[in-house]
Amino acid sequence: MYEYLNGKLAYKCPTYVVLDVNGIGYHVNISLHTFGQIKDREQCKLYVSFQVKEDAHSLYGFAEEGERRLFNHLLSVSGIGANTGRMILSSITPTEIQAAIVQGDVKQIQRIKGIGPKSAQRIILELQDKLKKEGADTLIAIPQHQSVSEESLTALIMLGFNKGQAEKALAEIQKNSTAQFTVEELIKEALRRL
């Protein structure tokens, strides 16, 4: 529903901020990781995840789009709610969490407050393949100015294709053609081959 909020930090503390966007103050829950990145700023952009429960509608904000993606992956695990997801992202860095999940490091995940052995195993079981499929650089912010090939690769990964297969298909298309493709043409051609 919401992609990001960009505005003045009217109030900030380690667990939430009030972001003034054109005169409207949004209460946005944040992780310690995000707080560390925005604590010295007066103005910021937060990528948001809007969570609806029976008794509350809450916004969770992240300084990096990759951290938000990981948060949403964590919420897809049964038994992990928004506050637990935020606790996980506050305990260790998103990169460390991703590495622990991909490597199946139950002990690293268990060190997080509120995560027992069963929850750690469930997180690994449900997310390991998803995170491996996305690739190791999934938490790196998407560059603003991508080449046609990079933008096509990003789109194919978001459509659910394996990064390696998508890269191979795009390389074959560009190697065997002298034509200049638009992003749409390159994606359509890749979809025919995948």
PEFENSUL-V967582 format. One line per field, one symbol per residue. burial: I if it has 9 or more other ideal C-beta (glycine too) atoms within 8 Angstrom, else O. A space follows every 10 residues. Layout:
burial = ???
This chain:
burial = OOOOIOIOIO OIOOOIIIII IOOOOIOIII IIIIIOOIOO OOOIOIIIII IOOOOOOIII IIIIIIIIII IIIIIOIOOI OIOIIIIIIO IIOIOIIIII IIOOIIOIII OIOOIOOOII IIIIOIIIOI IOIOOOOIIO OOOOOIOIII IIIIIIIOOO IOIOIIIOII OIIIOOOOOO IOIOOIIOII OOOI
